[in-house]
């Protein structure tokens, strides 16, 4: 199976929480073919070895963003800023699958519709209501929204360093 390149500009970085804060690394998703490849890429780029908490942040141009939470052997938890991401973008198709979104290609677009696990950041200080509100803010770009979230979770400096 060929890699799943996106026709859009993609930025993806993962962050692991340590006793001293957060450490980040850019993650290349250019060769992911299935959902499990995403988690493997995060583990490889961060060098995860156990129960560390890691967040993968992905932004695709001005279209959508995703946050995936990995922690030990638990199933990944995913928030997707727009459930329609998989309709126009190959990488988005993987993230809609990871978020548990069933794509309906026959239904006309209903506007931005967040999907997935709205509570994945609750214990870190961003409530589900705030996450939804940030993702649906009029005129906000995915990169801007991820910057606000990174600031709230105290890894904005790491995010900026990787951009």
trRosetta pair geometry for C-beta under 8 A, 3 or more apart (Angstrom, degrees):
i j d omega theta_ij theta_ji phi_ij phi_ji
1 33 4.9 111 101 -159 122 135
2 33 7.6 160 93 -108 29 108
3 30 6.0 24 167 149 145 63
3 31 4.5 -74 -113 -125 126 48
3 32 7.1 77 -153 45 84 34
3 33 6.3 -97 -117 -71 44 84
4 32 6.0 -52 41 86 110 72
4 33 6.0 145 -19 -111 103 44
4 90 4.4 -160 -177 145 92 120
4 91 6.0 141 124 -76 108 60
4 93 7.5 -118 -168 56 140 111
4 94 6.5 121 99 -33 162 126
5 30 6.1 14 -101 -150 80 77
5 90 6.6 58 74 59 37 141
5 91 7.8 -41 170 -44 19 101
6 9 7.9 -94 102 18 118 6
6 10 5.0 101 47 -44 143 125
6 60 6.2 -116 -178 -132 156 119
6 89 5.4 14 -139 -166 100 101
6 90 5.8 -150 -92 51 56 89
6 91 4.3 -39 -68 -1 113 120
6 92 7.6 93 -116 -16 114 81
7 89 6.8 -131 34 -119 86 74
7 90 7.6 105 -13 4 81 98
8 60 4.9 75 95 179 135 95
8 61 4.3 -99 -177 -10 118 122
8 63 6.1 -50 -138 1 172 136
8 89 6.1 -39 12 -115 119 123
9 60 7.3 147 80 -160 50 52
9 61 4.9 101 50 -74 87 86
10 29 6.5 -92 140 57 145 115
10 58 6.8 -17 -166 -166 97 95
10 59 7.4 160 -153 84 50 48
10 60 5.3 -16 -102 -105 77 74
10 61 7.8 -48 -70 -27 45 69
10 91 6.3 54 -100 27 146 171
11 26 7.8 -74 -164 -137 74 101
11 58 7.3 164 88 -151 52 48
11 59 5.1 -1 57 55 97 93
11 143 7.2 49 48 -99 139 106
11 163 6.7 23 -161 -114 149 81
12 26 7.0 100 85 -166 58 66
12 27 4.7 -69 118 69 104 93
12 28 7.6 151 64 -92 113 13
12 29 5.1 53 24 -14 159 119
12 56 6.6 4 -172 -177 101 96
12 57 7.0 173 -147 89 55 49
12 58 4.3 -5 -104 -105 96 82
12 59 7.7 -178 -76 23 55 55
13 24 5.3 29 165 180 116 117
13 25 6.6 177 -155 89 80 32
13 26 5.0 -50 -99 -105 87 49
13 27 6.0 154 -114 6 25 86
13 56 7.6 175 94 -150 32 56
13 57 5.7 -11 63 59 77 94
13 158 7.9 175 149 136 138 93
13 159 6.5 156 77 -122 148 67
13 162 4.7 94 -108 122 149 159
14 24 6.6 168 87 -147 40 71
14 25 5.9 -13 58 59 85 81
14 27 5.0 62 -13 -40 102 131
14 42 4.5 142 -100 -137 159 89
14 45 5.9 121 38 85 124 122
14 46 5.3 -90 106 -48 124 120
14 54 5.6 15 177 178 110 111
14 55 6.7 170 -153 87 63 42
14 56 4.6 -27 -98 -97 90 71
14 57 7.4 166 -91 16 37 67
15 22 4.7 9 -180 -179 114 120
15 23 6.9 161 -152 80 64 35
15 24 4.4 -29 -96 -92 80 90
15 46 8.0 131 -148 -103 5 130
15 54 6.6 164 82 -154 42 64
15 55 5.0 -10 56 57 95 91
15 57 7.2 23 -2 -4 107 108
15 150 8.0 141 -33 -125 161 99
15 155 4.9 56 -154 -179 156 163
15 158 6.0 110 -114 107 115 145
15 159 7.5 -42 -64 -65 133 83
16 22 6.9 153 74 -154 36 67
16 23 5.5 -17 57 60 89 88
16 24 7.7 170 15 -85 64 41
16 46 4.8 126 -36 -168 125 134
16 48 6.6 -177 -103 -87 138 92
16 52 5.0 7 -160 158 111 134
16 53 7.0 138 -155 81 59 51
16 54 4.6 -26 -95 -97 75 88
17 21 7.7 -106 -146 149 62 27
17 22 5.6 -38 -100 -97 56 77
17 52 6.8 173 55 -172 69 84
17 53 4.5 2 29 70 118 106
17 54 7.6 -148 5 -78 72 41
18 21 6.3 4 61 59 88 43
18 22 7.0 153 18 -103 80 23
18 23 5.8 36 -9 -7 127 105
18 52 7.8 -13 -81 -136 64 117
21 154 6.5 -116 -148 134 93 113
21 155 7.3 145 164 -93 93 77
22 153 7.5 61 -48 129 150 98
22 154 6.6 149 -4 104 118 81
22 155 3.7 -41 70 -98 156 114
22 158 5.4 -111 104 1 104 154
23 46 7.5 130 98 -144 100 92
23 158 6.7 178 -146 -123 22 142
24 155 6.5 118 -50 179 120 121
24 158 3.8 128 3 162 124 119
24 159 6.6 147 -67 -69 174 48
24 161 7.1 142 63 66 121 110
24 162 5.5 -90 119 -38 126 137
25 45 4.4 -174 109 156 131 101
25 46 5.6 -170 27 -81 126 62
25 162 7.3 147 -158 -107 13 133
26 45 7.2 -116 85 -164 38 142
26 162 5.1 164 -62 -165 89 113
27 41 5.2 101 -172 141 109 109
27 42 6.0 -13 -115 -90 150 58
27 45 4.7 -143 -101 15 81 165
27 56 6.5 -40 30 -135 159 104
28 31 7.0 35 128 12 103 92
28 41 6.8 -131 69 -156 58 126
28 45 7.7 155 16 -77 71 132
29 32 5.0 -30 -166 -1 75 123
29 38 6.7 14 -125 -114 109 80
29 41 6.2 136 -94 110 65 173
29 58 7.1 17 -15 -116 157 127
29 91 6.3 78 127 -132 130 127
31 37 7.3 -126 110 177 71 138
32 37 3.9 161 -139 106 79 125
32 38 5.4 43 -135 -66 150 67
32 41 6.3 -68 -74 -27 109 138
32 91 7.5 79 65 -123 119 87
32 94 6.4 65 123 -134 124 174
33 37 5.6 99 36 -20 62 155
34 37 5.3 113 58 -7 63 102
34 94 7.4 162 -167 -126 22 112
35 38 5.9 -44 -170 16 45 113
35 39 7.6 35 145 -7 68 100
35 94 5.7 171 -86 -166 66 90
35 97 5.5 -120 -69 104 124 118
35 98 5.0 159 -139 -77 116 90
36 39 5.8 -54 -160 39 47 109
36 40 6.2 49 146 -21 73 106
37 40 5.4 -54 -145 39 36 116
37 41 6.2 42 154 -25 67 102
38 41 5.8 -54 -153 31 29 112
38 42 6.7 28 150 -17 63 103
38 56 7.0 144 168 123 103 175
38 68 6.9 65 141 37 130 174
38 76 7.9 -17 96 -42 115 178
38 94 6.6 151 -46 148 127 130
38 98 6.7 -34 44 -80 156 148
39 42 5.6 -52 -150 34 35 112
39 43 6.3 34 154 -18 67 106
39 68 7.9 -119 -81 142 75 141
39 70 6.1 138 -132 -103 93 135
39 76 6.0 -137 -84 -50 116 136
40 43 5.7 -55 -147 38 31 111
40 44 6.2 30 155 -18 65 109
41 44 5.8 -56 -145 39 28 111
41 45 6.1 19 162 -12 65 111
42 45 6.2 -63 -143 42 25 102
42 46 6.0 -2 168 5 64 117
42 48 7.2 20 126 -8 83 133
42 54 5.8 136 165 132 123 141
42 56 5.1 -86 -94 -71 129 120
42 68 7.6 -125 -58 91 153 121
42 70 5.9 148 110 1 150 154
43 46 6.6 -73 -140 51 20 93
43 47 7.8 75 169 -96 53 6
43 48 4.6 -85 -135 43 70 112
43 70 7.7 -121 -63 152 82 161
44 47 7.6 17 -176 -69 24 45
46 52 7.7 -151 136 100 132 146
46 54 5.8 177 48 -122 174 138
48 52 5.3 -136 -136 49 96 124
48 54 6.1 -71 -82 -37 135 144
48 70 7.5 -59 -95 116 171 131
49 52 7.3 70 44 -10 62 117
50 72 6.6 -16 153 -104 56 84
51 71 6.4 26 -174 177 68 75
51 72 3.7 -1 -120 -73 70 113
52 71 7.3 -129 101 -129 35 61
52 72 7.6 141 34 -56 39 65
53 69 7.3 -23 -164 -165 86 93
53 70 7.6 150 -159 84 39 56
53 71 5.0 -4 -106 -100 66 103
54 69 7.5 150 83 -157 50 47
54 70 4.5 -13 64 63 100 103
54 71 7.2 178 24 -73 66 55
55 67 6.0 -17 -169 -167 104 95
55 68 7.1 151 -158 76 52 47
55 69 5.7 -19 -102 -101 75 66
55 70 7.6 -171 -78 23 28 74
55 153 7.7 13 12 141 164 164
55 155 8.0 166 55 40 128 157
56 66 7.6 -2 107 109 95 95
56 67 7.0 155 79 -157 57 43
56 68 4.2 -3 52 53 108 100
56 70 7.1 54 -15 -10 101 109
57 65 7.1 -7 -172 -176 79 112
57 66 7.6 169 -151 86 37 54
57 67 5.6 -6 -102 -105 69 77
57 146 5.2 115 -175 -150 129 128
57 149 7.8 171 -114 85 131 128
57 150 7.3 -19 -69 -68 168 108
57 159 7.1 -15 63 -115 154 116
58 65 6.2 164 88 -157 57 63
58 66 4.6 2 54 52 108 94
58 67 7.8 -167 23 -73 72 35
58 68 7.7 31 -3 -3 109 101
58 91 7.7 -143 173 150 143 128
58 95 7.0 -138 70 -87 146 143
59 64 7.8 -171 -147 100 52 40
59 65 4.5 -19 -101 -102 72 99
59 142 4.2 158 -142 121 102 118
59 143 5.0 99 173 -73 169 69
59 146 5.7 -106 -59 -10 122 146
60 63 4.8 -39 101 58 98 113
60 64 5.5 9 48 57 107 75
60 65 7.2 -175 16 -83 69 47
60 85 7.2 118 40 -148 143 111
60 89 6.0 56 172 -156 161 166
60 91 6.6 170 -87 78 135 126
60 92 6.7 -76 9 -63 166 100
60 142 6.9 29 45 55 51 168
61 142 7.7 80 90 33 34 128
62 141 5.4 -67 -127 -134 80 99
62 142 6.7 173 -142 9 30 97
63 82 7.2 -109 157 44 71 144
63 85 6.9 115 138 -120 110 82
63 88 7.5 -132 -150 81 144 124
63 89 6.8 126 120 -38 160 144
63 92 7.7 -77 126 -73 132 138
63 142 6.9 -12 64 -23 43 138
64 80 6.8 8 174 -177 125 83
64 81 4.9 179 -157 65 75 103
64 82 4.3 -111 -106 35 115 108
64 84 7.9 -168 -69 72 139 71
64 85 4.2 -98 56 -94 170 114
64 89 7.7 -153 34 28 121 148
64 92 6.4 78 58 -112 143 119
64 142 6.0 79 142 -86 12 140
65 80 7.9 178 94 -151 43 46
65 81 4.7 56 49 -10 72 133
65 135 7.5 -136 55 -123 103 98
65 142 3.7 156 -41 -162 106 111
65 143 7.6 164 -77 -58 130 37
65 145 6.2 -166 27 75 149 118
65 146 5.5 -153 -156 -53 157 111
66 78 6.3 -13 -171 -166 108 99
66 79 6.7 163 -155 85 57 55
66 80 5.0 -13 -105 -105 91 69
66 81 7.0 -120 -70 -1 47 81
66 85 7.5 -102 -55 35 109 179
66 95 4.6 -110 -78 -154 160 140
66 98 7.7 72 -171 75 144 128
66 99 7.3 -123 -134 -53 114 121
66 116 7.9 96 -141 -21 90 164
67 78 7.2 161 85 -151 50 51
67 79 4.8 5 53 52 95 102
67 120 6.7 176 107 89 111 137
67 121 7.2 1 123 -49 153 118
67 146 7.7 164 -71 -116 103 94
67 149 7.2 -103 -75 142 146 162
68 76 5.2 2 -176 179 105 122
68 77 7.1 154 -158 78 54 45
68 78 4.8 -13 -105 -101 80 83
68 79 7.9 -160 -73 26 41 61
68 95 7.9 -122 -58 -131 115 92
68 98 6.5 -31 -105 149 124 143
69 76 6.5 155 73 -161 50 66
69 77 4.4 -10 53 58 107 98
69 78 7.6 -156 19 -70 71 39
69 117 7.7 -87 26 83 116 140
69 120 4.6 -176 -4 -176 137 119
69 121 7.6 -172 -66 -67 134 65
70 74 7.8 160 -164 71 45 88
70 76 5.3 -26 -88 -105 74 92
71 74 5.0 8 75 39 86 124
74 77 7.8 -14 132 -27 116 96
76 98 6.5 -32 96 -168 126 109
77 116 7.6 119 171 166 65 105
77 117 4.3 -59 -175 52 97 164
77 120 4.2 169 123 -108 126 118
78 95 6.7 -175 -174 -165 140 76
78 98 4.6 106 -45 126 164 99
78 99 4.2 -113 103 -85 120 71
78 100 7.6 155 58 1 113 81
78 116 4.5 -97 104 -151 75 139
78 117 6.0 107 57 17 38 101
78 120 7.4 108 -17 -53 5 158
79 99 7.1 86 -122 -118 11 116
79 114 7.0 -9 -174 -172 90 107
79 115 7.8 157 -158 85 49 43
79 116 4.6 -175 -111 86 33 128
79 117 5.7 -90 -65 67 75 66
79 118 6.5 98 -113 -98 111 37
79 120 5.6 -138 -32 27 108 128
79 121 7.7 -43 -13 -12 148 104
79 131 6.3 -69 -157 170 159 137
79 135 7.8 -137 156 -63 115 150
80 83 6.3 104 100 -85 122 48
80 85 5.9 -118 -176 10 121 138
80 95 5.5 135 -102 143 120 109
80 96 6.4 70 -115 -93 174 56
80 99 4.4 -67 -12 -58 121 163
80 101 6.7 -69 47 -24 149 139
80 114 6.8 160 88 -158 57 59
80 115 4.8 -14 63 64 106 88
80 116 4.8 116 8 -18 83 127
81 85 7.6 90 61 -55 73 125
81 112 7.1 -34 150 -165 82 112
81 114 5.7 -45 -149 -105 34 83
81 135 4.2 -158 -133 -155 89 116
81 142 6.2 -167 32 -113 164 98
81 145 7.0 104 -106 89 142 159
82 85 5.2 121 84 -47 88 86
82 112 5.0 -78 -104 -141 102 76
82 113 6.3 80 -147 49 58 53
82 114 6.9 -44 -74 -84 34 43
82 115 7.7 18 149 7 13 98
82 135 7.8 -168 -47 169 67 113
83 86 7.9 -39 168 17 50 98
83 96 6.6 89 -161 -124 58 105
83 99 7.6 -136 -112 102 74 141
83 101 4.9 -177 -147 -141 94 145
83 113 4.6 -40 21 91 111 101
83 114 7.1 77 -33 147 87 9
83 115 3.8 87 -83 -27 99 136
84 87 4.9 -35 -174 14 76 124
84 88 7.3 31 147 3 90 99
84 109 5.7 40 -115 -125 157 100
84 112 7.8 -110 23 -116 114 41
84 113 6.8 90 -19 38 92 98
85 88 7.5 -92 -167 46 32 80
85 89 5.9 -49 175 48 71 118
85 92 3.2 -146 147 -154 88 120
85 93 7.8 -145 114 -46 79 35
85 95 6.0 -28 102 76 142 119
85 96 5.8 -179 68 -54 94 101
86 89 6.9 -91 -114 61 24 73
86 92 4.5 -154 -76 124 42 89
86 93 3.9 98 -146 -97 95 50
86 94 7.8 168 -107 15 103 32
86 95 7.1 -157 -66 62 93 74
86 96 3.5 -64 -32 3 133 144
86 97 7.4 111 -99 -26 146 73
86 101 6.9 174 5 90 134 123
86 103 5.0 -105 91 -79 127 136
87 92 7.4 -49 26 108 46 135
87 103 6.3 167 -71 -153 79 122
87 105 6.3 151 -125 -111 98 78
87 109 7.7 -153 67 -84 165 102
88 92 6.9 26 63 45 61 150
89 92 3.6 81 75 3 105 116
89 93 7.0 -161 94 -18 58 76
90 93 5.6 -44 -160 18 35 117
90 94 7.6 32 147 -13 60 96
91 94 5.8 -50 -164 31 43 110
91 95 6.6 34 145 -12 70 106
92 95 5.5 -58 -146 42 39 108
92 96 6.1 42 155 -22 71 102
93 96 5.9 -50 -145 33 29 110
93 97 6.7 31 152 -18 60 104
93 103 7.5 -37 -127 -37 78 152
94 97 5.7 -56 -155 36 33 113
94 98 6.3 32 149 -19 67 106
95 98 5.3 -48 -142 37 38 114
95 99 6.1 32 157 -14 67 107
96 99 5.7 -58 -144 44 31 107
96 101 4.1 -78 -168 64 86 118
96 103 5.9 56 138 -57 153 104
96 115 7.3 30 -132 85 75 145
97 100 7.7 40 178 -70 31 25
97 101 7.4 -83 -63 49 23 74
98 116 7.8 9 107 -114 75 124
99 115 5.2 93 143 115 137 99
99 116 3.4 -74 -150 -85 106 106
99 117 7.4 -139 -142 -2 76 72
100 115 7.8 -150 71 158 73 106
100 116 6.6 128 37 -113 89 61
101 115 4.7 47 -83 147 122 154
101 116 7.0 -54 -43 -60 101 74
104 107 4.3 40 111 5 118 114
107 110 7.3 -22 145 -31 111 103
110 113 6.1 40 80 -44 106 129
112 135 7.4 -167 160 140 127 87
112 136 5.8 167 103 -118 128 78
114 118 7.1 84 129 -95 126 99
114 131 7.6 141 -167 129 158 89
114 132 5.4 -147 41 -124 156 76
114 135 4.9 87 -83 98 124 146
114 136 6.7 -89 -27 -50 112 100
116 120 7.8 -22 133 -19 108 129
117 120 4.4 82 111 -46 115 104
118 128 3.8 66 137 -148 104 107
118 131 5.9 168 -162 77 73 130
118 132 6.1 0 -140 -52 121 103
119 122 4.6 -12 -167 -24 79 125
119 128 4.8 -34 -78 -67 65 115
121 124 4.8 -69 -165 51 71 113
121 125 7.2 -53 158 57 93 51
121 126 4.0 -4 122 62 129 104
121 127 7.9 -91 92 -39 89 9
121 131 6.1 137 42 -73 123 130
121 149 7.3 -82 -123 -158 169 112
121 153 7.1 -87 -153 -78 119 125
122 126 7.2 -90 -82 78 28 51
122 127 5.9 46 -117 -120 76 49
122 128 6.3 -14 -73 -35 104 81
124 153 5.4 11 153 -119 122 104
125 152 5.8 -165 110 159 114 98
125 153 6.4 168 55 -94 114 63
126 130 5.2 -124 -167 88 73 126
126 131 5.5 92 144 -63 109 91
126 134 7.9 -37 -163 2 123 145
126 149 6.1 9 -87 -137 164 86
126 152 5.4 90 -71 117 105 145
126 153 6.8 -50 -21 -58 117 97
127 130 4.6 96 55 8 79 102
127 131 6.9 -141 96 -6 42 88
128 131 5.6 -53 -146 36 32 114
128 132 6.4 31 157 -16 65 105
129 132 6.0 -58 -150 38 28 108
129 133 6.2 27 154 -18 64 111
130 133 5.6 -57 -143 40 30 112
130 134 6.1 31 158 -20 67 107
131 134 5.9 -53 -144 36 26 109
131 135 6.3 19 158 -15 61 111
131 149 7.6 52 -114 -104 80 120
132 135 5.9 -62 -147 40 28 107
132 136 6.2 4 162 -1 65 116
133 136 6.3 -74 -144 48 25 96
133 137 6.7 52 154 -60 63 87
134 137 5.9 -25 -153 -18 32 116
134 140 7.2 -103 -178 115 60 167
134 145 5.1 128 155 -149 98 100
134 148 5.9 -158 -144 88 130 137
134 149 6.6 131 133 -60 163 94
135 145 6.0 86 -96 -166 50 155
137 140 4.0 46 85 -3 109 133
137 145 7.0 167 34 -92 116 106
140 144 5.1 -131 -165 84 83 124
140 145 5.2 90 146 -59 124 95
141 144 4.6 94 57 4 80 105
141 145 7.1 -150 92 -6 41 86
142 145 5.7 -57 -148 36 32 111
142 146 6.3 30 156 -16 67 105
143 146 5.8 -53 -145 38 31 109
143 147 6.4 37 153 -23 63 104
143 163 7.9 92 -155 -118 120 140
144 147 5.6 -53 -152 32 32 115
144 148 6.7 33 151 -19 64 101
145 148 5.8 -51 -153 32 35 111
145 149 6.5 32 151 -15 65 105
146 149 5.6 -54 -146 40 36 112
146 150 6.0 39 153 -22 68 106
146 159 7.0 -174 136 -155 102 147
147 150 5.6 -53 -143 38 30 112
147 151 6.3 35 154 -23 63 103
147 156 6.4 64 -164 -132 69 100
147 159 6.6 -177 -109 113 63 144
147 160 7.8 65 -126 -68 102 87
148 151 5.7 -52 -151 32 30 114
148 152 6.6 30 151 -17 63 105
149 152 5.7 -55 -151 36 33 112
149 153 6.3 12 157 -3 67 112
150 153 6.0 -67 -141 49 29 99
150 155 5.0 -88 -160 79 87 76
150 156 4.3 126 120 -85 101 61
150 158 7.6 -139 -167 61 123 85
150 159 4.3 -27 -151 -12 165 150
151 154 7.7 33 -178 -74 28 31
151 156 4.2 34 -82 -60 62 138
155 158 4.6 -40 -175 40 85 119
155 159 5.9 94 125 -26 83 95
156 159 5.5 -55 -146 38 34 114
156 160 6.1 34 156 -18 68 106
157 160 5.8 -54 -146 39 30 111
157 161 6.3 36 152 -25 63 106
158 161 5.6 -51 -147 31 31 116
158 162 6.6 23 157 -14 63 108
159 162 6.1 -64 -153 39 29 105
159 163 6.5 29 153 -24 66 106
160 163 5.8 -52 -145 30 33 111
